[in-house]
Amino acid sequence: MSFQTILTDLHEHILTLTINRPDKLNALNQTVIDDLSQAIDEIYNDPEIKAAIITGAGPKAFVAGADISEFLSLDSKGGKALAQKGQENVFDKIENAPKPIVAAVNGFALGGGCELAMACHFRLASENAKFGQPEVNLGLVPGYGGTQRLAQLIGKGKAMELTLSGNMIDANEAYRLGLINHISAPENLLTETRKILDVIIGKAPLALAAAISLINHAAYRKENGLQKEIEAFGKLFDTDDAKEGAKAFLEKRKANFMGK
Ligand code: COA
């Protein structure tokens, strides 16, 4: 796995994807979107990968947004295609991934950067992180899912204020609003993120996939969530891992899950 704009590091089943354009504050140009799309396919398909972390290179930015230098040549058709391609190939694919993907936000997470963090299953941030949806400053609205996911995560009123003002908030405010789950010192961010994922990847993979799918279903207020949960709960009883989980508990030992 090697990419022009992303560094990858697979260590003990956790893949770290580092967006690597620090001189442009890791802005998402089309190459980054294509690289991320391929890297996410690897997360889906490689059985060695049990979870992933997305972060940004350098001390300053997670991702400072879509690459504004690509905007000037766009008309309505091009703008729509940009949003559609990004949402389908990257943001929705992250959200719907059957394995946990977590954002380690190490600085500015603006526009597409905030949206990238929000597409992840949950977020940790360093003390210097800053979040915002500044698209209105450019005469635009968020195009990579920001209006939908921000409202889901922090509620309609706060999402309105942030998006309409274009203001940035710091890590403490993001934590208070529920946008991020944990704050850590910059030098500990990746270690803290790994620590949480180490616990998660010890659980049954098919159960994790089902839980992600069910919680996403709820977040979009789709119909029949409770029935979907009943079906998923029942289906998991046919897996080897559910048998192993119950047996291990009764035998007072750690379960050894195989993803089957
Ligand atoms: N697209 C393209 N280039 C970007 C960028 C983006 N979203 N964000 C930053 N950059 C580039 C800058 O143009 C600059 O490049 P240069 O050195 O070749 O001139 C470099 O990254 C460093 O950014 P700079 O603005 O000098 O850093 P700063 O510390 O003064 O300000 C920000 C940091 C994040 C406040 C500022 O870069 C910014 O407002 N970025 C745009 C954020 C945005 O609107 N994102 C939403 C896009 S839809």
py3Dmol code that shows the C-alpha trace and the ligand (Angstrom):
import py3Dmol

protein = """\
ATOM      1  CA  MET A   1       0.000   0.000   0.000  1.00  0.00           C
ATOM      2  CA  SER A   2       1.702   3.200  -1.083  1.00  0.00           C
ATOM      3  CA  PHE A   3       0.162   6.543  -1.933  1.00  0.00           C
ATOM      4  CA  GLN A   4       1.210   9.993  -3.133  1.00  0.00           C
ATOM      5  CA  THR A   5      -0.496  11.965  -0.392  1.00  0.00           C
ATOM      6  CA  ILE A   6      -1.080   9.502   2.437  1.00  0.00           C
ATOM      7  CA  LEU A   7       1.343   7.690   4.719  1.00  0.00           C
ATOM      8  CA  THR A   8       0.254   4.283   5.970  1.00  0.00           C
ATOM      9  CA  ASP A   9       1.434   2.326   8.968  1.00  0.00           C
ATOM     10  CA  LEU A  10      -0.059  -1.043   9.872  1.00  0.00           C
ATOM     11  CA  HIS A  11       0.901  -2.028  13.407  1.00  0.00           C
ATOM     12  CA  GLU A  12      -0.733  -4.838  15.363  1.00  0.00           C
ATOM     13  CA  HIS A  13      -3.905  -4.797  13.235  1.00  0.00           C
ATOM     14  CA  ILE A  14      -4.417  -1.023  13.438  1.00  0.00           C
ATOM     15  CA  LEU A  15      -3.805   0.953  10.254  1.00  0.00           C
ATOM     16  CA  THR A  16      -2.809   4.594  10.716  1.00  0.00           C
ATOM     17  CA  LEU A  17      -3.530   6.781   7.681  1.00  0.00           C
ATOM     18  CA  THR A  18      -1.704  10.111   7.805  1.00  0.00           C
ATOM     19  CA  ILE A  19      -2.746  12.727   5.265  1.00  0.00           C
ATOM     20  CA  ASN A  20       0.583  14.130   4.207  1.00  0.00           C
ATOM     21  CA  ARG A  21       0.465  17.619   2.695  1.00  0.00           C
ATOM     22  CA  PRO A  22       1.611  19.594   5.741  1.00  0.00           C
ATOM     23  CA  ASP A  23       2.725  22.608   3.655  1.00  0.00           C
ATOM     24  CA  LYS A  24      -0.925  22.974   2.541  1.00  0.00           C
ATOM     25  CA  LEU A  25      -2.287  22.065   5.981  1.00  0.00           C
ATOM     26  CA  ASN A  26      -3.270  18.669   4.541  1.00  0.00           C
ATOM     27  CA  ALA A  27      -6.010  20.208   2.358  1.00  0.00           C
ATOM     28  CA  LEU A  28      -8.043  17.610   0.482  1.00  0.00           C
ATOM     29  CA  ASN A  29      -7.241  17.882  -3.197  1.00  0.00           C
ATOM     30  CA  GLN A  30      -8.440  15.287  -5.701  1.00  0.00           C
ATOM     31  CA  THR A  31      -5.324  13.167  -5.254  1.00  0.00           C
ATOM     32  CA  VAL A  32      -5.939  12.951  -1.504  1.00  0.00           C
ATOM     33  CA  ILE A  33      -9.566  11.970  -2.142  1.00  0.00           C
ATOM     34  CA  ASP A  34      -8.458   9.241  -4.596  1.00  0.00           C
ATOM     35  CA  ASP A  35      -5.753   7.994  -2.216  1.00  0.00           C
ATOM     36  CA  LEU A  36      -8.157   7.945   0.728  1.00  0.00           C
ATOM     37  CA  SER A  37     -10.717   6.060  -1.340  1.00  0.00           C
ATOM     38  CA  GLN A  38      -8.197   3.334  -2.158  1.00  0.00           C
ATOM     39  CA  ALA A  39      -6.878   3.171   1.396  1.00  0.00           C
ATOM     40  CA  ILE A  40     -10.416   2.737   2.731  1.00  0.00           C
ATOM     41  CA  ASP A  41     -10.971  -0.112   0.263  1.00  0.00           C
ATOM     42  CA  GLU A  42      -7.909  -1.753   1.847  1.00  0.00           C
ATOM     43  CA  ILE A  43      -9.471  -1.345   5.286  1.00  0.00           C
ATOM     44  CA  TYR A  44     -12.608  -3.117   4.031  1.00  0.00           C
ATOM     45  CA  ASN A  45     -10.725  -5.912   2.262  1.00  0.00           C
ATOM     46  CA  ASP A  46      -7.544  -6.677   4.226  1.00  0.00           C
ATOM     47  CA  PRO A  47      -8.276  -9.167   7.030  1.00  0.00           C
ATOM     48  CA  GLU A  48      -5.059  -8.077   8.793  1.00  0.00           C
ATOM     49  CA  ILE A  49      -6.606  -4.637   9.371  1.00  0.00           C
ATOM     50  CA  LYS A  50      -9.059  -4.616  12.274  1.00  0.00           C
ATOM     51  CA  ALA A  51      -9.351  -0.856  12.793  1.00  0.00           C
ATOM     52  CA  ALA A  52      -7.962   2.401  11.450  1.00  0.00           C
ATOM     53  CA  ILE A  53      -6.924   5.861  12.604  1.00  0.00           C
ATOM     54  CA  ILE A  54      -7.033   8.915  10.346  1.00  0.00           C
ATOM     55  CA  THR A  55      -4.762  11.823  11.260  1.00  0.00           C
ATOM     56  CA  GLY A  56      -2.832  14.663   9.619  1.00  0.00           C
ATOM     57  CA  ALA A  57       0.894  15.219   9.131  1.00  0.00           C
ATOM     58  CA  GLY A  58       2.661  17.981  11.026  1.00  0.00           C
ATOM     59  CA  PRO A  59       1.875  19.779  14.273  1.00  0.00           C
ATOM     60  CA  LYS A  60      -0.620  22.278  12.896  1.00  0.00           C
ATOM     61  CA  ALA A  61      -3.441  20.650  10.972  1.00  0.00           C
ATOM     62  CA  PHE A  62      -5.587  17.559  10.761  1.00  0.00           C
ATOM     63  CA  VAL A  63      -7.090  18.814   7.484  1.00  0.00           C
ATOM     64  CA  ALA A  64      -7.768  22.518   6.758  1.00  0.00           C
ATOM     65  CA  GLY A  65     -10.550  21.709   4.303  1.00  0.00           C
ATOM     66  CA  ALA A  66     -11.059  20.898   0.685  1.00  0.00           C
ATOM     67  CA  ASP A  67      -8.291  22.351  -1.476  1.00  0.00           C
ATOM     68  CA  ILE A  68      -9.601  25.822  -2.318  1.00  0.00           C
ATOM     69  CA  SER A  69      -7.165  26.152  -5.235  1.00  0.00           C
ATOM     70  CA  GLU A  70      -9.294  23.590  -7.102  1.00  0.00           C
ATOM     71  CA  PHE A  71     -12.498  25.647  -6.661  1.00  0.00           C
ATOM     72  CA  LEU A  72     -12.021  28.498  -9.127  1.00  0.00           C
ATOM     73  CA  SER A  73     -12.466  26.375 -12.239  1.00  0.00           C
ATOM     74  CA  LEU A  74     -15.694  24.725 -11.020  1.00  0.00           C
ATOM     75  CA  ASP A  75     -19.232  25.427 -12.223  1.00  0.00           C
ATOM     76  CA  SER A  76     -22.423  23.929 -10.741  1.00  0.00           C
ATOM     77  CA  LYS A  77     -21.892  20.617 -12.526  1.00  0.00           C
ATOM     78  CA  GLY A  78     -18.278  20.367 -11.398  1.00  0.00           C
ATOM     79  CA  GLY A  79     -19.141  21.361  -7.834  1.00  0.00           C
ATOM     80  CA  LYS A  80     -21.848  18.721  -7.612  1.00  0.00           C
ATOM     81  CA  ALA A  81     -19.520  16.069  -9.033  1.00  0.00           C
ATOM     82  CA  LEU A  82     -16.810  17.034  -6.519  1.00  0.00           C
ATOM     83  CA  ALA A  83     -19.203  16.646  -3.586  1.00  0.00           C
ATOM     84  CA  GLN A  84     -20.756  13.454  -4.932  1.00  0.00           C
ATOM     85  CA  LYS A  85     -17.471  11.739  -5.662  1.00  0.00           C
ATOM     86  CA  GLY A  86     -16.020  12.696  -2.287  1.00  0.00           C
ATOM     87  CA  GLN A  87     -19.096  11.638  -0.345  1.00  0.00           C
ATOM     88  CA  GLU A  88     -19.461   8.297  -2.130  1.00  0.00           C
ATOM     89  CA  ASN A  89     -15.802   7.323  -2.378  1.00  0.00           C
ATOM     90  CA  VAL A  90     -14.544   8.572   0.958  1.00  0.00           C
ATOM     91  CA  PHE A  91     -16.928  10.027   3.542  1.00  0.00           C
ATOM     92  CA  ASP A  92     -19.833   7.562   3.250  1.00  0.00           C
ATOM     93  CA  LYS A  93     -17.395   4.684   2.798  1.00  0.00           C
ATOM     94  CA  ILE A  94     -15.711   5.609   6.095  1.00  0.00           C
ATOM     95  CA  GLU A  95     -19.029   5.961   7.917  1.00  0.00           C
ATOM     96  CA  ASN A  96     -20.301   2.621   6.627  1.00  0.00           C
ATOM     97  CA  ALA A  97     -17.042   0.713   7.078  1.00  0.00           C
ATOM     98  CA  PRO A  98     -17.521  -2.605   8.877  1.00  0.00           C
ATOM     99  CA  LYS A  99     -14.429  -1.900  11.010  1.00  0.00           C
ATOM    100  CA  PRO A 100     -13.935   1.031  13.372  1.00  0.00           C
ATOM    101  CA  ILE A 101     -12.281   4.098  11.841  1.00  0.00           C
ATOM    102  CA  VAL A 102     -11.408   6.841  14.321  1.00  0.00           C
ATOM    103  CA  ALA A 103     -10.175  10.398  13.752  1.00  0.00           C
ATOM    104  CA  ALA A 104      -7.163  11.614  15.737  1.00  0.00           C
ATOM    105  CA  VAL A 105      -7.565  15.351  15.188  1.00  0.00           C
ATOM    106  CA  ASN A 106      -4.147  16.947  15.645  1.00  0.00           C
ATOM    107  CA  GLY A 107      -4.874  20.592  14.741  1.00  0.00           C
ATOM    108  CA  PHE A 108      -7.153  22.490  12.343  1.00  0.00           C
ATOM    109  CA  ALA A 109     -10.188  20.441  11.249  1.00  0.00           C
ATOM    110  CA  LEU A 110     -12.006  22.908   9.031  1.00  0.00           C
ATOM    111  CA  GLY A 111     -14.565  22.405   6.280  1.00  0.00           C
ATOM    112  CA  GLY A 112     -13.781  19.046   4.661  1.00  0.00           C
ATOM    113  CA  GLY A 113     -11.439  18.351   7.598  1.00  0.00           C
ATOM    114  CA  CYS A 114     -14.224  18.682  10.152  1.00  0.00           C
ATOM    115  CA  GLU A 115     -16.392  16.616   7.799  1.00  0.00           C
ATOM    116  CA  LEU A 116     -13.714  13.932   7.507  1.00  0.00           C
ATOM    117  CA  ALA A 117     -13.474  13.724  11.296  1.00  0.00           C
ATOM    118  CA  MET A 118     -17.275  13.539  11.552  1.00  0.00           C
ATOM    119  CA  ALA A 119     -17.491  10.724   8.984  1.00  0.00           C
ATOM    120  CA  CYS A 120     -15.270   8.650  11.294  1.00  0.00           C
ATOM    121  CA  HIS A 121     -16.988   6.511  13.913  1.00  0.00           C
ATOM    122  CA  PHE A 122     -15.736   8.760  16.720  1.00  0.00           C
ATOM    123  CA  ARG A 123     -13.069  11.382  17.353  1.00  0.00           C
ATOM    124  CA  LEU A 124     -10.223  12.193  19.715  1.00  0.00           C
ATOM    125  CA  ALA A 125      -8.471  15.551  19.499  1.00  0.00           C
ATOM    126  CA  SER A 126      -5.317  17.215  20.742  1.00  0.00           C
ATOM    127  CA  GLU A 127      -5.514  20.294  22.957  1.00  0.00           C
ATOM    128  CA  ASN A 128      -4.592  22.534  19.994  1.00  0.00           C
ATOM    129  CA  ALA A 129      -7.365  21.234  17.698  1.00  0.00           C
ATOM    130  CA  LYS A 130      -9.774  23.706  16.129  1.00  0.00           C
ATOM    131  CA  PHE A 131     -13.027  22.798  14.416  1.00  0.00           C
ATOM    132  CA  GLY A 132     -15.288  24.706  12.059  1.00  0.00           C
ATOM    133  CA  GLN A 133     -17.340  24.756   8.880  1.00  0.00           C
ATOM    134  CA  PRO A 134     -16.128  28.006   7.262  1.00  0.00           C
ATOM    135  CA  GLU A 135     -17.648  27.378   3.812  1.00  0.00           C
ATOM    136  CA  VAL A 136     -19.964  30.415   4.115  1.00  0.00           C
ATOM    137  CA  ASN A 137     -16.814  32.561   4.025  1.00  0.00           C
ATOM    138  CA  LEU A 138     -16.341  31.261   0.470  1.00  0.00           C
ATOM    139  CA  GLY A 139     -19.992  31.648  -0.538  1.00  0.00           C
ATOM    140  CA  LEU A 140     -20.545  27.898  -0.180  1.00  0.00           C
ATOM    141  CA  VAL A 141     -22.065  25.311   2.142  1.00  0.00           C
ATOM    142  CA  PRO A 142     -20.404  22.138   3.417  1.00  0.00           C
ATOM    143  CA  GLY A 143     -20.409  19.516   0.636  1.00  0.00           C
ATOM    144  CA  TYR A 144     -18.885  16.448   2.251  1.00  0.00           C
ATOM    145  CA  GLY A 145     -21.769  15.677   4.625  1.00  0.00           C
ATOM    146  CA  GLY A 146     -21.177  18.486   7.132  1.00  0.00           C
ATOM    147  CA  THR A 147     -24.732  19.783   7.395  1.00  0.00           C
ATOM    148  CA  GLN A 148     -26.081  16.323   8.147  1.00  0.00           C
ATOM    149  CA  ARG A 149     -23.399  14.917  10.435  1.00  0.00           C
ATOM    150  CA  LEU A 150     -22.830  18.106  12.460  1.00  0.00           C
ATOM    151  CA  ALA A 151     -26.548  18.319  13.241  1.00  0.00           C
ATOM    152  CA  GLN A 152     -26.507  14.632  14.253  1.00  0.00           C
ATOM    153  CA  LEU A 153     -23.511  15.059  16.534  1.00  0.00           C
ATOM    154  CA  ILE A 154     -24.121  18.390  18.275  1.00  0.00           C
ATOM    155  CA  GLY A 155     -27.810  19.114  17.612  1.00  0.00           C
ATOM    156  CA  LYS A 156     -29.569  21.475  15.245  1.00  0.00           C
ATOM    157  CA  GLY A 157     -29.126  24.790  17.102  1.00  0.00           C
ATOM    158  CA  LYS A 158     -25.373  24.483  17.621  1.00  0.00           C
ATOM    159  CA  ALA A 159     -24.901  23.129  14.078  1.00  0.00           C
ATOM    160  CA  MET A 160     -26.787  26.142  12.743  1.00  0.00           C
ATOM    161  CA  GLU A 161     -24.669  28.622  14.712  1.00  0.00           C
ATOM    162  CA  LEU A 162     -21.344  27.041  13.727  1.00  0.00           C
ATOM    163  CA  THR A 163     -22.246  26.644  10.049  1.00  0.00           C
ATOM    164  CA  LEU A 164     -23.923  30.036   9.615  1.00  0.00           C
ATOM    165  CA  SER A 165     -21.176  31.976  11.425  1.00  0.00           C
ATOM    166  CA  GLY A 166     -18.230  30.049  10.002  1.00  0.00           C
ATOM    167  CA  ASN A 167     -16.656  30.446  13.471  1.00  0.00           C
ATOM    168  CA  MET A 168     -14.020  28.071  14.797  1.00  0.00           C
ATOM    169  CA  ILE A 169     -14.284  26.319  18.155  1.00  0.00           C
ATOM    170  CA  ASP A 170     -11.455  24.896  20.233  1.00  0.00           C
ATOM    171  CA  ALA A 171     -11.054  21.349  21.558  1.00  0.00           C
ATOM    172  CA  ASN A 172     -12.680  22.163  24.919  1.00  0.00           C
ATOM    173  CA  GLU A 173     -15.801  23.520  23.235  1.00  0.00           C
ATOM    174  CA  ALA A 174     -15.858  20.579  20.789  1.00  0.00           C
ATOM    175  CA  TYR A 175     -15.684  18.226  23.787  1.00  0.00           C
ATOM    176  CA  ARG A 176     -18.438  20.112  25.610  1.00  0.00           C
ATOM    177  CA  LEU A 177     -20.669  19.864  22.524  1.00  0.00           C
ATOM    178  CA  GLY A 178     -20.024  16.135  22.042  1.00  0.00           C
ATOM    179  CA  LEU A 179     -18.188  16.554  18.760  1.00  0.00           C
ATOM    180  CA  ILE A 180     -15.146  14.764  20.186  1.00  0.00           C
ATOM    181  CA  ASN A 181     -14.964  12.024  22.810  1.00  0.00           C
ATOM    182  CA  HIS A 182     -11.572  12.772  24.377  1.00  0.00           C
ATOM    183  CA  ILE A 183      -8.919  15.501  24.473  1.00  0.00           C
ATOM    184  CA  SER A 184      -5.262  14.678  24.871  1.00  0.00           C
ATOM    185  CA  ALA A 185      -1.880  16.366  24.851  1.00  0.00           C
ATOM    186  CA  PRO A 186      -0.613  16.509  21.240  1.00  0.00           C
ATOM    187  CA  GLU A 187       2.254  14.122  21.967  1.00  0.00           C
ATOM    188  CA  ASN A 188      -0.124  11.503  23.418  1.00  0.00           C
ATOM    189  CA  LEU A 189      -2.914  11.713  20.838  1.00  0.00           C
ATOM    190  CA  LEU A 190      -1.992   8.669  18.752  1.00  0.00           C
ATOM    191  CA  THR A 191      -1.120   6.534  21.778  1.00  0.00           C
ATOM    192  CA  GLU A 192      -4.443   7.385  23.440  1.00  0.00           C
ATOM    193  CA  THR A 193      -6.328   6.615  20.233  1.00  0.00           C
ATOM    194  CA  ARG A 194      -4.552   3.273  19.853  1.00  0.00           C
ATOM    195  CA  LYS A 195      -5.293   2.426  23.481  1.00  0.00           C
ATOM    196  CA  ILE A 196      -9.034   2.725  22.842  1.00  0.00           C
ATOM    197  CA  LEU A 197      -8.816   0.793  19.577  1.00  0.00           C
ATOM    198  CA  ASP A 198      -6.755  -1.973  21.214  1.00  0.00           C
ATOM    199  CA  VAL A 199      -9.737  -2.658  23.474  1.00  0.00           C
ATOM    200  CA  ILE A 200     -12.208  -2.528  20.589  1.00  0.00           C
ATOM    201  CA  ILE A 201     -10.316  -4.864  18.267  1.00  0.00           C
ATOM    202  CA  GLY A 202     -10.393  -7.565  20.952  1.00  0.00           C
ATOM    203  CA  LYS A 203     -14.176  -7.809  20.432  1.00  0.00           C
ATOM    204  CA  ALA A 204     -16.035  -9.958  17.899  1.00  0.00           C
ATOM    205  CA  PRO A 205     -15.593  -8.396  14.432  1.00  0.00           C
ATOM    206  CA  LEU A 206     -19.055  -9.310  13.147  1.00  0.00           C
ATOM    207  CA  ALA A 207     -20.637  -7.815  16.255  1.00  0.00           C
ATOM    208  CA  LEU A 208     -18.623  -4.603  15.751  1.00  0.00           C
ATOM    209  CA  ALA A 209     -19.770  -4.398  12.120  1.00  0.00           C
ATOM    210  CA  ALA A 210     -23.401  -4.908  13.138  1.00  0.00           C
ATOM    211  CA  ALA A 211     -23.166  -2.297  15.911  1.00  0.00           C
ATOM    212  CA  ILE A 212     -21.698   0.296  13.517  1.00  0.00           C
ATOM    213  CA  SER A 213     -24.439  -0.344  10.996  1.00  0.00           C
ATOM    214  CA  LEU A 214     -27.236  -0.156  13.609  1.00  0.00           C
ATOM    215  CA  ILE A 215     -25.974   3.065  15.186  1.00  0.00           C
ATOM    216  CA  ASN A 216     -25.603   4.661  11.737  1.00  0.00           C
ATOM    217  CA  HIS A 217     -29.183   3.586  11.008  1.00  0.00           C
ATOM    218  CA  ALA A 218     -30.318   5.393  14.156  1.00  0.00           C
ATOM    219  CA  ALA A 219     -28.275   8.517  13.380  1.00  0.00           C
ATOM    220  CA  TYR A 220     -30.108   8.958  10.060  1.00  0.00           C
ATOM    221  CA  ARG A 221     -33.465   8.278  11.742  1.00  0.00           C
ATOM    222  CA  LYS A 222     -34.145   5.530   9.255  1.00  0.00           C
ATOM    223  CA  GLU A 223     -37.262   3.460   9.726  1.00  0.00           C
ATOM    224  CA  ASN A 224     -37.587   0.280  11.773  1.00  0.00           C
ATOM    225  CA  GLY A 225     -34.314   0.604  13.688  1.00  0.00           C
ATOM    226  CA  LEU A 226     -35.565  -1.526  16.557  1.00  0.00           C
ATOM    227  CA  GLN A 227     -36.660  -4.288  14.165  1.00  0.00           C
ATOM    228  CA  LYS A 228     -33.299  -4.073  12.397  1.00  0.00           C
ATOM    229  CA  GLU A 229     -31.640  -4.550  15.779  1.00  0.00           C
ATOM    230  CA  ILE A 230     -33.805  -7.613  16.530  1.00  0.00           C
ATOM    231  CA  GLU A 231     -32.777  -9.163  13.184  1.00  0.00           C
ATOM    232  CA  ALA A 232     -29.068  -8.402  13.694  1.00  0.00           C
ATOM    233  CA  PHE A 233     -29.134  -9.675  17.283  1.00  0.00           C
ATOM    234  CA  GLY A 234     -30.720 -12.942  16.120  1.00  0.00           C
ATOM    235  CA  LYS A 235     -28.353 -13.391  13.182  1.00  0.00           C
ATOM    236  CA  LEU A 236     -25.282 -13.075  15.396  1.00  0.00           C
ATOM    237  CA  PHE A 237     -26.383 -16.163  17.359  1.00  0.00           C
ATOM    238  CA  ASP A 238     -25.489 -18.211  14.262  1.00  0.00           C
ATOM    239  CA  THR A 239     -21.854 -17.038  14.412  1.00  0.00           C
ATOM    240  CA  ASP A 240     -19.010 -19.045  15.924  1.00  0.00           C
ATOM    241  CA  ASP A 241     -17.954 -15.909  17.794  1.00  0.00           C
ATOM    242  CA  ALA A 242     -21.230 -15.645  19.725  1.00  0.00           C
ATOM    243  CA  LYS A 243     -20.789 -19.258  20.866  1.00  0.00           C
ATOM    244  CA  GLU A 244     -17.158 -18.562  21.765  1.00  0.00           C
ATOM    245  CA  GLY A 245     -18.146 -15.401  23.668  1.00  0.00           C
ATOM    246  CA  ALA A 246     -20.671 -17.171  25.878  1.00  0.00           C
ATOM    247  CA  LYS A 247     -18.394 -20.220  26.385  1.00  0.00           C
ATOM    248  CA  ALA A 248     -15.419 -18.035  27.322  1.00  0.00           C
ATOM    249  CA  PHE A 249     -17.517 -16.142  29.854  1.00  0.00           C
ATOM    250  CA  LEU A 250     -18.746 -19.369  31.464  1.00  0.00           C
ATOM    251  CA  GLU A 251     -15.231 -20.838  31.464  1.00  0.00           C
ATOM    252  CA  LYS A 252     -13.888 -17.589  32.988  1.00  0.00           C
ATOM    253  CA  ARG A 253     -11.368 -16.976  30.201  1.00  0.00           C
ATOM    254  CA  LYS A 254     -10.778 -14.356  27.513  1.00  0.00           C
ATOM    255  CA  ALA A 255     -12.723 -14.996  24.308  1.00  0.00           C
ATOM    256  CA  ASN A 256     -10.774 -15.731  21.159  1.00  0.00           C
ATOM    257  CA  PHE A 257     -12.842 -14.272  18.342  1.00  0.00           C
ATOM    258  CA  MET A 258     -12.239 -15.363  14.733  1.00  0.00           C
ATOM    259  CA  GLY A 259     -14.668 -13.115  12.858  1.00  0.00           C
ATOM    260  CA  LYS A 260     -16.848 -16.066  11.880  1.00  0.00           C
TER     261      LYS A 260
END
"""
ligand_1 = """\
48
COA
N -7.013 24.835 0.521
C -5.853 25.091 -0.100
N -4.772 25.560 0.539
C -4.858 25.740 1.864
C -6.033 25.487 2.580
C -7.162 24.986 1.849
N -8.313 24.694 2.447
N -5.834 25.784 3.892
C -4.558 26.212 3.979
N -3.972 26.188 2.772
C -2.588 26.570 2.424
C -2.409 28.077 2.411
O -2.835 28.607 1.179
C -0.922 28.172 2.630
O -0.271 27.868 1.419
P 0.999 28.767 0.922
O 2.020 28.619 2.017
O 1.418 28.111 -0.367
O 0.481 30.160 0.790
C -0.638 27.030 3.595
O -1.702 26.128 3.446
C -0.561 27.461 5.041
O -1.764 28.127 5.384
P -1.816 29.614 5.998
O -3.145 30.203 5.653
O -0.610 30.385 5.619
O -1.747 29.273 7.558
P -2.314 30.152 8.757
O -1.761 29.533 10.005
O -2.071 31.597 8.539
O -3.897 29.932 8.744
C -5.931 28.621 8.545
C -4.436 28.666 8.979
C -6.399 27.189 8.691
C -6.765 29.540 9.483
C -6.050 29.126 7.081
O -5.120 28.405 6.289
C -7.416 28.919 6.465
O -8.339 29.678 6.774
N -7.573 27.921 5.567
C -8.768 27.677 4.832
C -9.810 27.034 5.703
C -11.105 26.830 4.944
O -11.775 27.761 4.544
N -11.461 25.551 4.748
C -12.690 25.195 4.107
C -12.515 24.981 2.671
S -14.073 24.544 1.918
"""
view = py3Dmol.view(width=600, height=400)
view.addModel(protein, "pdb")
view.setStyle({"model": 0}, {"cartoon": {"style": "trace"}})
view.addModel(ligand_1, "xyz")
view.setStyle({"model": 1}, {"stick": {}})
view.zoomTo()
view.show()
